[in-house]
Structure formats: C-alpha cells, structure tokens
C-alpha cells in the first residue's frame, strides 16, 4: 500500500509539472499566443479601431499607440515591448513584424545631448533622420503592469508636448487629425509624458512617441547605415524644415518644432555627441 501511494505521488507530481509547463509555454493573451504576428493581428483586428475611432487619421500619432498599448495591452514586459514595435512613432504608420526590414540602428540624443544607441522600428528610412535630429530619448521608470507596484526602465522617445506652445500664430499642423490631437489646458490628451524626474506621467513633461530598443554589443557600428542615408542620400539631416518634402515625416517635424527651442544648424552638429 505504501509503495502504491508513493508511485501515485510521483505520478501526480510529474503530471502537475507537465501542466504547469504547458500552461507557461502555451499561455495566451486575449486568445492569442505571444507570437509577434498573432499579437499584431490582434492589435489590428481588435484594437486599432479603438485607438483611432471613426476612421481618424494616424498622421504623427505615435503617442496614441503608446498610450493605448500601455493602458490596455501591456500586461507584461514582453507584451509592452512587442506591441510597441508595431508602429512608427514619427509617421504613425503601421509596422508589420512580417517585414524583413522594419527597423534601423540609430543614435539619439538624451537630455544631456549624449548619444544613446538603439533599435528603432519604422515605416521608412526618412523617419530615422527625424528621430535622430528632433527627438530626445529618456530612460524612464514605468510601472509594469499598471497598478502592480513593480517598475521597469525603458528608453522612451520624446518630443516637447506641442500643446504647451499652441496658439493662433502657431497652430497644430493642418495634416494632423484634430480629433486625435486635442489640447486641454496646454496638455495633449491621449498621451503620456516623461516628467523632470524621468517618471511616466499624464501630467506635464515631454510627450512619449515610441520606444528605442536595446541593441547587442557591436551593433553601434550599424548606425552608419542610417547616417549615410540621412546625409548622402536624401540629405534629410541637412534640410531645413521648410524644405522637407517627404510626407508624414514632415508633419512630425512641424509638430516637434512647436515646442522646441533648439537652434538647429542643419548639419551634423544637430546630432548627439
């Protein structure tokens, strides 16, 4: 009898371990596995219409994707990181994980104008130039998931909140959807910001437009690919804002400059050091 009970105990223990393993491996989120393509389909099929209701346009609306993902989909670090690769913070365009070439290695200024190297998911290469020239990356403290009391650090891409400087003389760009870009008491609704203490907030601070992802050792050298395109191809880094002619990225530049006191030289001096 003792031998039978011992064997039963071993069998039961193994069964429990197998069940736990299978649950961990096959854990699903909202009916989807953590496969990027399935998560992308989930966002597009079930959430996109909530991020941009009534067929609102997404021009330069990376901030809107970030807030919705953090508020509704980021129940873990993995999901936060994965969902935030599905859009371009400059244009607001969708970035499918099926694309072979959907990111670049960039160097972006931090608050001290020093370089932070990272992986940026984008729709097209002119967006790389605008991020490196006009954005500031901030290593930010983020509660993950919300309400858990646990925090992670992520490099977030930011611009000055355009609503701070909005006026009749300096309106929002005509190309952005005014149902998406709503200013309330000099703060853009539907967005998160990073405050002076590098905390994520819905109050005053720099507007979050996306995430800059970590890279592996040695990948810093790959930034030359982006720099070459921005300086020898379309020469976008050397162009003054009024001379830009590349669609949605130009809308982003107009938006970013509304609350930016930087005196740009339209040269390599505009990049991080």
PyMOL commands that set and color helices and strands:
alter all, ss='L'
color gray80, all
select helices_A, chain A and resi 2-25+36-51+53-55+62-73+77-83+126-134+162-164+219-233+236-238+241-243+248-257+268-270
alter helices_A, ss='H'
color red, helices_A
select strands_A, chain A and resi 103-109+115-121+136-143+151-160+183-184+187-188+193-194+200-201+206-212
alter strands_A, ss='S'
color yellow, strands_A
deselect
rebuild
show_as cartoon
